[in-house]
Amino acid sequence: MDKAQGPDHLDLSTLPEASRAEGWGSWLAELGLTAMADGNVALTGMLGLIQVASGVRLGRLVAPAQEIRPSGTRTRPAPLLVVLTLRSRGVLSRDGHVQYFAQNDLAVLDQGSEWRLRWSGDAKAIILEIPDDAISARLGRQRPRQPLVLGSSIAADMARSMLSVLGAQFDTLTQPDLAASEGALLDQICSAITSEADLDDGTMTPVQVAHYRRVAAAIDSRLNMPDLSLSDVAGTAGLSPRYVQRLFELQGDSFSRYVRQKRLERSRAALLDMSQNAVSIAQIAHRWGFASASHFSRSFRDAFGLSPRELREDNRLAPLPYAFRGSPGNAARPPTDTRIRQPAQRSVADETGLPEPAPGSDNTADFVLPARADTVHWGHISRSNPPVLFVPSGSVVRVETLTQHGGDDFARFIEGDPGAESVFRWTRDTKAVDRRGAGPMDASVFGRGAGEGFGVHICTGPIHVTGAEPGDVLEVEIIEIAPRPSANPLYKGKAFGSNASAWWGYQYNDPLQGTKRHETVTIFEVDLDRPDEARALYQYAWTPQTDPFGVEHPTMDYPGIPVDHTTVEHRDALKRIVVPARPHFGFVGVAPREADIVDSIPPGYFGGNIDNWRAGPGARVYLPVAVEGALLSIGDGHFSQGDGEINGTGLEMSLTGTVRVVLHKAGTDTVPQVRGLAGPIIETPEEWVIQSFSFENHLRDLGRSAQTDVYTRSSVDHALRNAFRQGRRFLMDVYSLTEDDAHALLSVAADFSVTQVADGNFGVHVTIRRSLFGPSETLMTS
């Protein structure tokens, strides 16, 4: 594995089923570990590794319940392993001695001894491997007796915090990042060990250990003295210089080497402190006892793998912790929207007396799910949203959807339509659907309203599919899609769509020379007598709009803002251009399990805002089920869209779809395309479309700030890599190709395309023609 820059990652979902156990074993072996899993649970999991020049290695493990133990391949003296369990609990044992650990506990393990660590459930853990020489520099020849779970000392708590931060930032962690924190982290871990553990080996007596700590404290308080000497420290500690020298020898260290390392670590901390950016590097070096700036720079690079200037520049260029788009950190608390928190068994009818979704009135649908204020959720998905409809597998459901862009032209999209009016109703006193996004309910970040607009889509649902459980696969067959006619008598026989060239689009920061950054809205018309084409009706430039609550919106920053058309100028657009229909729902998704309330914009393994126009009539979308009932939601109707969705939106339109939902139970002999499924796949009569993103599961992989960081960390390069891996896995699992055959076919006969660069989690999909595999593959798999 190449660890030259950032971490390497293994995601078992990208490997063929037959090679997953071997792949997991080989990566664990990198850390001197082997695993014994229950049944076939070892066939899922993720492991990332990064190493710095000192030999310190950091890993992040996400896996089902399993047991790990030393592989016995480590040379002696063996490294020390520190394991922080972020999720799950378990048992640590050695020679009949058992110690239990829980979430956020820190275990210390000697790779040269025999032990077993068992997680009882789905686990997430940070693993730090510390080479023997790094431990010896701090503990000498002493080692903690096993097994050891650190308690709540200050040093242990600080080590936990540092490891948690490194784990949360793991995907963008670089060698310089890890090197910069390495010294302080190891100091805290070793300090916790010496204060909490029974140390073995007897190299130093308890009295010598106490004297050594006194010497270390004397050094730490005088590091800024350039001429600090052994005799000075010995005098301060009340010991003879020869005895102090002997103490360092027992630790396998020397006085001069110890002092230099401590000074380097203090200097590094100052360089990382942004409040000291005005202090020169030479001043920092002198402050911590380095007489020569050039000597300091050389020593610093030798210790941390980069120069002091490079460290400071990297720190200055680090992204801000909060981006304009994405859920802020304080939105992670449970939502206060009582509609969301109602028990799932309640009726969807509310005090307005609206009827419940009804069985289908004809032979084309078993159920009809209308779009109205009590059957939609706006800007978010959630495992806590109560279902608005319960259906068995095989049901055909007619689902109405509303575009969140209805406010772009109220008269054409909303007026006269009871369902749309119930959703978009907004006066100076109240909104019919208050929460619009995954942000805080108190609008504490931008003051734009409940939810803050962190998530924009109006989704109909969720639909509970009877019997669906985590590990199953839900198939959503798109039978039919039709535009929702305008209910305004002035526009009878017409349907309307909107395209917003918006601030979040790829084009926004790249205007032509002589023009400024700007946003425009283009309204399209569909004559329902010719439902396969749309024509631009007019266009206007966005001007600041004031919503009914009195909040001004200089940009299109909040979904559903009603546009006052007396403040905008209509102009012609796209004359003589006819846009052919590519009707599809941009949002088809089940509820993810990792967070309670999730921004609707970034897609992921659960589907969601995929924005792939191939998911239209005649297609089937396969989604891995993550929560009981699946909780399927559908929305973000598009009359048409091109690959890339380059200006931020498609041709957004309210649509009504007829879908069939089919549940594929885990562990049964079912259709081959669901085998090993870890993310969305679209099946059409002619093609397989394997959909991937920059992060297949940003909620899991990016830590606590995932719903903000996904917007700043995504790249097409990451999405392409994941699409390649998922395409290879698909060919090997579904068609039994070898790895080399899959590589050849993907290059000569598959098409990799950018799905979208508008949704935070960028999308790339690989399209594989079914005819490649013989005439029978031109038919849909049943």
C-alpha positions in Angstrom: 0.0 0.0 0.0 1.3 3.4 -0.9 1.1 5.7 2.1 3.2 8.5 0.7 0.5 11.2 1.3 -3.0 10.4 2.6 -4.5 7.2 4.0 -5.2 4.1 1.9 -8.7 2.7 2.2 -10.2 -0.8 1.9 -14.0 -0.9 1.5 -15.2 -4.5 1.3 -18.3 -3.4 -0.6 -16.1 -2.7 -3.6 -14.6 -6.2 -3.7 -16.2 -9.3 -5.1 -17.8 -11.4 -2.5 -15.4 -14.3 -3.0 -12.3 -12.1 -2.2 -13.7 -10.1 0.7 -12.5 -12.3 3.5 -9.0 -12.5 2.1 -8.9 -8.8 1.5 -9.9 -8.0 5.1 -7.4 -10.5 6.4 -4.5 -9.0 4.4 -5.3 -5.4 5.5 -5.6 -6.4 9.2 -2.2 -8.2 8.8 -0.7 -4.8 8.1 -1.4 -4.0 11.7 -0.2 -7.4 12.9 -3.8 -8.5 13.5 -6.1 -11.3 12.5 -9.9 -11.5 12.8 -12.3 -14.3 13.6 -15.8 -13.2 12.5 -19.3 -14.7 13.1 -20.6 -16.3 10.0 -20.1 -14.1 6.9 -20.1 -10.7 8.8 -16.5 -10.3 7.7 -17.7 -9.7 4.2 -18.6 -6.1 5.1 -16.4 -3.4 6.6 -13.9 -0.6 6.0 -10.3 -0.1 7.1 -8.1 2.8 6.4 -4.4 3.1 7.2 -1.8 5.9 7.2 1.8 5.8 8.3 4.4 8.5 9.0 8.2 8.4 8.7 8.6 7.5 12.4 6.7 4.3 11.8 3.6 5.4 13.7 0.5 4.1 12.0 -3.1 5.2 12.4 -6.0 3.1 11.3 -9.8 3.5 11.2 -11.9 0.4 11.3 -15.6 0.2 10.7 -16.9 -3.4 10.8 -19.5 -5.8 12.1 -19.1 -7.7 15.4 -15.9 -9.6 15.4 -12.8 -10.7 17.3 -9.3 -9.5 16.6 -6.0 -10.9 18.0 -2.3 -10.6 17.2 -1.3 -12.5 14.1 2.0 -13.5 15.7 4.0 -12.1 12.7 5.5 -9.1 14.5 9.2 -9.1 15.2 10.4 -8.3 18.7 10.4 -5.9 20.3 6.8 -5.6 19.2 4.8 -2.4 18.7 2.2 -1.2 21.2 -1.4 -1.0 19.9 -3.9 1.6 21.2 -7.5 1.0 20.3 -10.2 3.7 20.8 -13.7 2.2 20.4 -16.0 4.9 19.1 -19.0 2.6 18.6 -19.9 -0.8 20.3 -18.6 -2.5 23.4 -16.8 -5.7 24.1 -14.4 -7.9 26.0 -10.6 -7.8 26.2 -9.0 -11.0 27.5 -5.6 -12.6 28.1 -4.7 -15.9 29.9 -8.1 -16.1 31.5 -8.0 -12.5 32.7 -11.1 -10.6 31.3 -11.7 -6.9 31.2 -14.8 -5.3 29.7 -14.8 -2.1 27.7 -17.5 0.2 26.4 -17.9 3.0 23.9 -15.1 5.6 24.1 -12.9 3.3 26.1 -9.2 3.2 25.3 -7.4 -0.2 25.3 -3.6 -0.6 25.3 -2.3 -3.8 23.8 1.2 -5.2 23.4 1.6 -6.8 20.0 4.2 -9.2 21.4 1.8 -10.8 23.8 -1.3 -13.0 23.3 -4.7 -11.3 23.8 -8.2 -11.2 22.2 -10.4 -8.2 21.7 -14.0 -8.8 20.9 -16.6 -6.2 19.8 -20.2 -7.3 20.5 -21.9 -5.3 17.8 -21.2 -3.1 14.8 -17.9 -1.4 15.7 -16.1 1.8 14.8 -12.6 2.1 16.2 -9.4 4.2 15.8 -6.3 2.1 16.0 -2.8 3.6 16.7 0.3 1.4 16.3 3.3 2.8 18.1 6.8 1.4 17.3 8.8 0.1 20.1 11.5 2.8 19.8 8.9 5.6 20.3 7.5 3.8 23.4 11.0 3.1 24.7 11.9 6.8 24.4 9.1 7.5 26.9 8.7 4.4 29.0 12.1 2.9 28.7 12.0 -0.9 28.8 8.8 -0.9 30.9 5.6 -2.2 29.5 2.0 -2.2 30.9 0.7 -5.5 32.1 -2.2 -6.8 29.9 -5.0 -6.4 29.3 -5.3 -2.7 30.0 -8.3 -0.3 29.5 -7.3 3.2 30.5 -9.5 5.1 32.9 -10.4 8.7 33.2 -7.1 10.4 34.0 -6.5 13.8 32.4 -3.9 12.3 30.1 -6.2 9.5 29.0 -9.0 11.9 28.3 -6.7 14.1 26.2 -5.5 11.1 24.2 -9.2 10.1 23.6 -10.0 13.5 22.3 -6.9 13.7 20.0 -7.7 10.2 18.5 -11.3 11.2 18.0 -10.3 14.3 16.1 -7.9 12.3 13.9 -10.6 9.8 13.3 -13.2 12.4 12.3 -10.7 14.0 9.9 -9.3 10.6 8.7 -10.3 10.8 5.0 -8.4 14.1 4.5 -5.6 13.3 6.9 -2.1 13.6 5.5 1.3 12.5 6.7 2.2 16.0 7.9 -1.1 16.2 9.8 -0.3 13.0 11.6 3.3 13.9 12.2 2.3 17.2 13.6 0.2 15.6 16.3 2.3 12.5 16.8 4.5 13.7 19.6 1.8 15.3 21.8 -0.4 12.2 21.3 2.3 9.7 22.3 3.2 11.8 25.3 -0.4 11.8 26.5 -0.8 8.0 26.0 2.5 7.2 27.8 1.6 9.6 30.6 -1.7 7.8 31.0 0.1 4.5 31.0 2.6 5.5 33.6 -0.1 7.0 35.9 -2.7 4.2 35.5 -0.9 0.9 34.6 1.2 -1.7 36.4 4.4 -1.5 34.6 6.4 -4.7 34.0 10.1 -5.5 33.4 11.7 -4.0 36.5 14.3 -1.9 34.5 13.6 1.0 36.8 12.6 0.8 40.5 9.6 2.8 41.7 12.1 5.3 43.2 13.9 5.7 40.0 10.6 6.2 38.1 9.7 9.0 40.6 13.1 10.6 40.1 12.8 10.4 36.3 9.5 12.2 36.4 11.0 14.9 38.6 13.8 15.3 36.0 11.3 15.5 33.2 9.3 18.2 35.0 12.5 20.2 35.6 13.4 20.0 31.9 9.9 21.0 30.7 9.9 24.2 32.9 13.3 25.3 31.4 13.0 24.4 27.7 13.3 28.0 26.7 16.8 28.3 28.1 19.2 27.9 25.1 22.1 26.8 27.4 20.2 24.3 29.5 22.6 21.7 30.8 22.5 18.4 32.5 24.0 19.8 35.6 21.4 22.6 35.7 18.6 20.1 35.6 20.3 17.8 38.1 20.7 20.7 40.5 17.0 21.7 40.2 15.9 18.1 40.8 18.3 17.7 43.7 20.1 14.8 42.1 23.7 14.3 40.9 24.5 14.7 37.2 25.8 11.2 36.9 22.6 9.7 38.4 20.4 11.8 36.0 22.5 10.5 33.1 21.9 7.0 34.4 18.2 7.5 34.5 18.2 8.4 30.8 20.3 5.4 30.0 17.8 3.1 31.7 15.1 4.7 29.5 17.2 4.0 26.4 17.6 7.7 25.8 20.0 10.6 26.4 19.6 14.0 28.0 20.4 15.9 24.8 18.0 13.8 22.6 15.2 14.1 25.1 15.6 17.9 25.3 15.7 18.3 21.5 12.6 16.3 21.0 10.6 18.2 23.6 11.7 21.5 22.1 10.6 20.4 18.7 7.2 19.4 20.0 6.7 22.8 21.7 7.8 24.6 18.5 5.4 22.5 16.4 2.5 23.4 18.8 3.3 27.1 18.4 3.4 26.8 14.6 0.0 25.2 14.6 -1.5 27.9 16.8 -3.1 30.4 14.4 -3.0 33.1 17.0 0.8 33.1 16.6 0.9 33.5 12.8 2.4 36.9 13.2 5.4 35.4 15.1 8.2 34.5 12.8 9.6 30.9 12.6 13.0 32.2 13.8 11.4 33.8 16.8 9.6 30.5 17.7 12.8 28.6 17.3 14.7 31.0 19.6 11.8 31.0 22.1 12.2 27.2 22.6 15.9 27.1 22.9 17.3 26.7 19.4 20.2 29.0 18.8 20.4 28.4 15.0 17.3 28.7 12.7 18.9 26.4 10.1 19.6 23.7 12.7 16.0 24.0 13.9 14.6 23.6 10.4 16.8 20.5 9.7 15.9 18.9 13.0 12.2 19.7 12.5 12.1 18.0 9.1 13.9 15.0 10.4 11.4 14.7 13.2 8.1 15.5 11.5 8.7 14.9 7.8 8.2 18.5 6.6 9.7 21.9 7.2 8.4 24.4 9.8 7.3 26.7 6.9 5.4 23.9 5.2 3.6 23.0 8.4 2.5 26.6 8.9 1.3 27.0 5.3 -0.7 23.7 5.4 -2.3 24.9 8.6 -3.2 28.3 7.2 -4.8 26.7 4.1 -6.9 24.2 6.0 -10.7 24.7 5.2 -12.9 26.5 7.7 -14.9 24.3 10.0 -18.2 25.5 8.6 -19.2 25.9 5.0 -22.1 28.0 3.6 -23.8 24.8 2.5 -24.4 21.9 4.7 -25.8 21.2 8.1 -24.1 23.1 11.0 -22.8 21.1 13.9 -25.5 22.1 16.3 -28.1 20.6 14.0 -27.2 17.1 15.2 -29.5 17.3 18.2 -32.9 15.7 17.8 -35.3 17.9 15.8 -38.0 19.8 17.7 -40.5 19.6 14.9 -43.3 17.6 16.6 -44.6 16.3 13.3 -41.3 14.5 12.7 -41.2 13.1 16.2 -44.8 11.6 16.3 -45.1 7.8 16.7 -44.9 6.0 13.5 -48.3 4.4 14.1 -50.3 7.6 14.1 -52.7 8.6 11.4 -51.4 10.9 8.7 -54.6 12.9 8.9 -54.2 16.0 11.0 -56.4 18.7 12.5 -57.1 20.1 9.0 -59.2 17.1 8.2 -57.3 16.1 5.2 -58.0 12.5 4.2 -55.5 9.7 4.5 -53.8 8.2 1.4 -56.3 5.9 -0.2 -56.2 2.6 -2.0 -56.0 3.0 -5.8 -59.3 3.7 -7.5 -58.5 1.8 -10.7 -56.4 -1.2 -11.8 -53.2 0.8 -12.4 -52.2 1.3 -8.7 -52.8 -0.4 -5.4 -52.3 2.8 -3.4 -52.4 6.5 -4.2 -50.1 8.9 -2.2 -51.0 12.5 -2.7 -48.6 15.4 -2.1 -49.7 17.8 0.6 -48.5 19.3 3.8 -49.0 16.2 5.9 -47.5 13.7 3.4 -44.2 15.5 2.6 -41.0 16.3 4.4 -38.9 19.2 3.1 -35.1 19.3 2.9 -34.3 16.3 4.9 -34.7 12.6 5.3 -34.9 10.8 8.7 -35.2 7.4 10.2 -37.5 9.1 12.7 -40.0 10.5 10.1 -43.3 8.6 10.7 -44.5 6.7 7.7 -47.4 8.2 5.7 -48.2 4.9 4.0 -47.6 1.2 4.8 -47.4 -1.2 1.8 -46.5 -4.8 1.2 -43.8 -5.9 -1.2 -45.1 -6.0 -4.8 -47.4 -3.0 -4.3 -47.9 -0.5 -7.1 -48.1 3.1 -5.7 -49.0 6.3 -7.5 -46.9 9.0 -5.9 -47.5 12.7 -6.4 -44.4 15.0 -6.0 -44.0 18.8 -5.9 -41.0 20.7 -7.0 -39.3 22.9 -4.4 -39.0 25.5 -7.1 -42.7 26.3 -7.1 -42.1 29.8 -5.7 -40.2 30.7 -8.9 -43.6 31.3 -10.5 -46.5 31.0 -8.0 -49.2 31.5 -10.5 -48.1 28.7 -12.8 -46.9 26.1 -10.2 -49.1 26.6 -7.2 -52.2 28.7 -7.6 -55.4 26.7 -7.6 -53.7 23.4 -6.7 -54.9 22.4 -3.2 -52.0 20.0 -2.6 -49.4 22.5 -3.6 -51.1 25.4 -1.8 -51.1 23.3 1.4 -47.4 22.7 1.2 -46.3 26.2 0.1 -48.7 28.2 2.3 -46.6 30.9 4.0 -47.8 34.0 5.6 -46.1 36.5 7.9 -47.3 34.5 10.8 -46.7 30.9 9.8 -45.5 28.3 7.3 -47.5 25.2 6.5 -44.3 23.1 6.5 -42.0 24.8 9.0 -38.9 22.7 8.8 -37.2 23.2 5.4 -33.8 21.5 5.8 -31.6 19.6 8.2 -30.4 22.7 10.1 -31.5 24.0 13.5 -35.2 24.8 14.1 -34.3 28.1 15.7 -32.5 29.5 12.5 -29.4 30.2 14.6 -26.9 30.3 11.8 -28.2 32.6 9.1 -31.7 33.5 10.5 -33.3 32.3 7.3 -35.9 30.0 8.9 -36.4 26.6 10.5 -34.0 24.2 9.0 -32.0 27.1 7.5 -32.3 25.6 4.0 -29.6 22.9 4.6 -31.4 20.5 2.3 -33.9 21.6 -0.2 -36.1 18.8 -1.7 -39.8 18.3 -1.1 -40.1 14.6 -0.7 -43.3 12.6 -0.6 -43.3 9.9 2.0 -41.8 8.0 3.7 -43.4 4.7 2.6 -43.0 1.8 5.0 -42.5 -1.5 3.2 -43.7 -4.4 5.3 -41.0 -6.8 6.3 -38.0 -4.7 5.2 -35.0 -5.0 7.5 -31.4 -3.8 7.4 -29.5 -5.9 5.0 -32.4 -6.4 2.6 -32.5 -4.7 -0.8 -35.5 -2.6 -2.0 -36.3 -2.5 -5.8 -38.2 0.5 -7.0 -39.5 0.0 -10.5 -40.5 3.2 -12.3 -43.6 2.3 -14.3 -44.8 5.7 -15.4 -44.0 9.4 -14.9 -46.3 12.3 -15.9 -46.1 16.1 -15.5 -48.4 17.6 -12.9 -50.8 19.9 -14.8 -51.1 23.5 -13.7 -54.3 24.0 -11.7 -54.6 27.7 -12.6 -57.5 28.0 -15.2 -55.3 30.6 -17.1 -52.9 27.8 -18.0 -55.2 24.8 -18.6 -53.5 22.0 -20.5 -50.0 23.2 -19.5 -47.3 22.1 -17.1 -44.4 24.2 -16.0 -40.8 23.6 -15.0 -37.9 25.8 -13.7 -34.2 25.8 -14.2 -32.2 27.8 -11.6 -28.7 28.8 -12.6 -27.8 29.2 -9.0 -24.9 30.1 -6.6 -24.2 26.4 -5.9 -23.8 25.5 -9.5 -20.5 24.8 -11.2 -20.8 27.9 -13.4 -21.2 30.4 -10.6 -17.6 31.2 -9.9 -16.6 31.1 -13.6 -18.5 33.9 -15.4 -17.2 35.3 -18.6 -14.9 38.2 -18.5 -16.9 41.4 -18.1 -19.8 39.8 -16.3 -20.3 39.4 -12.6 -21.5 36.4 -10.7 -25.2 36.2 -11.0 -28.2 33.8 -10.8 -31.0 33.4 -13.3 -34.3 31.5 -13.5 -35.6 30.1 -16.7 -39.3 29.0 -16.8 -40.2 26.2 -19.2 -43.6 25.2 -20.5 -44.9 21.8 -21.5 -48.0 21.5 -23.7 -49.7 18.4 -22.4 -50.8 17.5 -25.9 -47.1 17.2 -26.6 -45.7 15.8 -23.3 -42.4 14.8 -24.7 -40.9 18.2 -25.2 -40.5 21.5 -23.3 -39.8 25.0 -24.5 -38.4 28.0 -22.6 -41.2 30.5 -21.8 -39.2 33.3 -20.2 -36.1 34.0 -18.0 -35.3 36.5 -15.3 -32.2 37.5 -13.3 -32.6 36.9 -9.5 -33.0 40.1 -7.5 -33.1 40.2 -3.7 -36.4 38.8 -2.5 -38.1 39.4 0.9 -40.0 36.4 2.2 -43.3 36.7 4.2 -41.4 36.7 7.5 -39.5 39.8 6.4 -36.1 38.1 5.7 -34.3 39.4 2.7 -32.6 36.8 0.4 -29.9 38.3 -1.8 -29.4 34.8 -3.4 -31.6 31.7 -3.9 -30.4 30.5 -0.5 -33.7 29.1 0.9 -36.2 26.7 -0.7 -39.6 27.9 -1.6 -39.0 31.7 -1.5 -42.0 33.3 -3.3 -40.6 35.5 -6.1 -42.3 38.9 -6.5 -42.5 39.2 -10.3 -42.9 43.0 -10.1 -39.2 43.1 -9.0 -37.8 41.0 -11.8 -37.7 41.6 -15.6 -38.8 38.8 -17.9 -36.8 38.3 -21.1 -36.8 35.8 -23.9 -34.6 32.7 -23.6 -33.6 29.7 -25.7 -35.6 30.7 -28.8 -36.5 27.9 -31.1 -34.9 25.3 -28.8 -36.9 22.2 -27.9 -35.8 20.2 -24.9 -36.7 16.5 -25.2 -38.2 14.8 -22.2 -36.1 12.8 -19.8 -38.5 12.5 -17.0 -37.2 11.1 -13.7 -37.2 11.6 -10.0 -33.9 13.1 -8.8 -34.6 11.8 -5.3 -35.4 8.2 -4.8 -34.0 7.1 -1.4 -34.5 5.1 1.8 -33.7 6.4 5.3 -30.0 6.1 6.3 -29.2 4.6 9.8 -26.2 6.8 10.8 -28.0 10.0 11.8 -31.4 11.0 12.9 -31.9 13.9 10.5 -30.0 14.1 7.3 -29.6 16.9 4.7 -31.5 15.8 1.5 -28.9 17.2 -0.9 -25.9 14.9 -0.7 -26.8 11.4 -2.0 -25.2 8.2 -0.7 -25.4 4.5 -0.3 -29.1 5.0 0.6 -29.8 6.6 -2.8 -31.5 10.0 -2.2 -30.6 12.8 -4.5 -29.0 10.7 -7.2 -30.0 13.0 -10.0 -29.4 10.4 -12.8 -31.9 10.8 -15.6 -31.7 7.1 -16.5 -33.9 6.4 -13.5 -37.0 7.1 -15.6 -39.9 5.0 -16.9 -38.9 1.4 -17.5 -36.0 1.5 -15.0 -35.5 -0.2 -11.7 -33.6 1.4 -8.8 -32.0 -1.0 -6.3 -31.3 0.4 -2.8 -29.7 -1.3 0.3 -32.2 -1.1 3.2 -30.7 0.4 6.3 -33.6 0.7 8.8 -36.8 -1.2 9.5 -39.5 -0.6 6.9 -36.9 0.9 4.5 -38.8 4.3 4.7 -38.8 5.1 1.0 -39.2 8.8 -0.1 -39.5 10.2 -3.6 -39.2 13.7 -4.9 -37.2 16.3 -6.9 -39.1 15.7 -10.1 -37.1 16.5 -13.3 -38.7 16.8 -16.7 -35.2 16.7 -18.1 -31.5 16.9 -17.1 -28.1 16.5 -18.6 -25.2 14.6 -17.1 -23.4 16.9 -14.8 -26.4 19.1 -13.8 -23.8 21.8 -14.4 -25.6 25.0 -13.3 -27.0 23.4 -10.1 -30.5 22.2 -11.2 -32.2 20.2 -13.9 -35.5 21.2 -15.5 -37.4 21.0 -12.1 -41.0 20.0 -12.4 -43.8 18.6 -10.2 -44.4 15.0 -11.4 -46.6 12.1 -10.6 -45.1 8.7 -10.8 -46.3 5.1 -10.6 -43.9 2.8 -9.0 -43.8 -0.8 -7.9 -41.8 -1.6 -4.7 -40.4 -5.1 -4.4 -38.4 -6.3 -1.3 -35.5 -8.7 -1.8 -34.7 -10.4 1.5 -31.1 -10.9 2.6 -29.7 -14.4 2.4 -32.2 -15.7 -0.1 -31.8 -16.9 -3.6 -32.7 -13.7 -5.4 -31.9 -11.7 -8.5 -28.1 -11.6 -9.1 -27.8 -7.8 -9.3 -28.6 -7.4 -5.6 -25.7 -9.7 -4.5 -23.2 -7.7 -2.5 -25.1 -4.4 -3.1 -23.8 -1.5 -1.1 -25.0 1.4 -3.1 -27.6 2.4 -5.7 -27.8 0.5 -9.0 -30.2 1.4 -11.9 -31.4 -1.3 -14.3 -32.9 -0.4 -17.6 -33.9 -2.7 -20.4 -30.7 -2.0 -22.2 -28.1 -1.1 -19.6 -26.8 -1.5 -16.1 -26.0 1.9 -14.4 -23.7 1.5 -11.3 -24.0 4.7 -9.4 -21.2 6.0 -7.1 -20.2 9.1 -5.3 -17.2 10.8 -3.8 -18.2 9.2 -0.5 -20.3 6.1 -0.7 -21.3 6.8 2.9 -20.4 10.3 4.0 -22.4 10.0 7.2 -20.2 7.2 8.3 -16.9 8.2 6.8 -16.7 11.9 7.7 -17.5 11.8 11.3 -19.5 14.3 13.3 -19.3 17.1 10.8 -20.1 14.9 7.8 -23.1 16.9 6.7 -21.0 20.0 6.3 -17.6 18.5 5.3 -19.1 16.5 2.4 -19.5 19.8 0.5 -15.8 20.7 0.8 -14.2 17.3 0.5 -15.9 15.8 -2.5 -14.2 15.5 -5.8 -14.9 14.0 -9.2 -11.6 12.0 -8.8 -12.9 10.3 -5.7 -16.2 9.6 -7.3 -14.5 8.1 -10.4 -12.4 5.8 -8.2 -15.5 4.6 -6.4 -17.4 4.1 -9.6 -14.5 2.0 -11.0 -14.4 -0.2 -7.9 -18.2 -0.7 -7.7 -18.3 -1.5 -11.5 -15.5 -4.0 -11.1 -17.3 -5.6 -8.1 -20.6 -5.8 -10.0 -19.0 -7.5 -13.0 -17.2 -10.0 -10.8 -20.2 -10.8 -8.6 -23.0 -10.7 -11.2 -21.2 -12.1 -14.2 -18.4 -14.0 -12.6 -15.7 -12.2 -14.5 -12.1 -12.3 -13.3 -10.4 -9.1 -12.0 -8.4 -8.8 -15.2 -11.5 -9.5 -17.5 -13.4 -6.8 -15.6 -10.7 -4.3 -16.0 -10.6 -5.0 -19.8 -14.3 -4.8 -20.2 -14.7 -1.6 -18.2 -12.1 0.1 -20.4 -13.3 -1.1 -23.9 -17.1 -1.3 -23.5 -18.2 0.7 -20.4 -18.9 4.4 -20.2 -18.0 6.4 -17.1 -19.9 9.7 -16.8 -20.3 12.5 -14.4 -23.8 12.3 -12.9 -23.8 15.6 -11.1 -21.4 18.2 -9.5 -24.3 20.0 -7.8 -25.2 17.9 -4.8 -22.2 18.1 -2.5 -21.4 14.5 -2.8 -20.3 14.4 -6.5 -21.7 11.6 -8.6 -20.0 9.4 -11.3 -21.8 6.4 -12.8 -20.6 3.6 -15.0 -22.9 2.4 -17.8 -22.6 -1.2 -19.0 -24.6 -2.4 -22.0 -26.5 -5.6 -21.2 -26.2 -6.9 -24.8 -22.5 -7.5 -24.1 -23.5 -10.6 -22.2 -25.8 -12.2 -24.8 -29.2 -11.8 -26.3 -31.0 -12.9 -23.1 -29.7 -9.9 -21.3 -31.7 -7.5 -23.4 -34.7 -8.5 -21.3 -35.3 -7.3 -17.8 -34.3 -9.7 -15.0 -37.2 -10.9 -13.1 
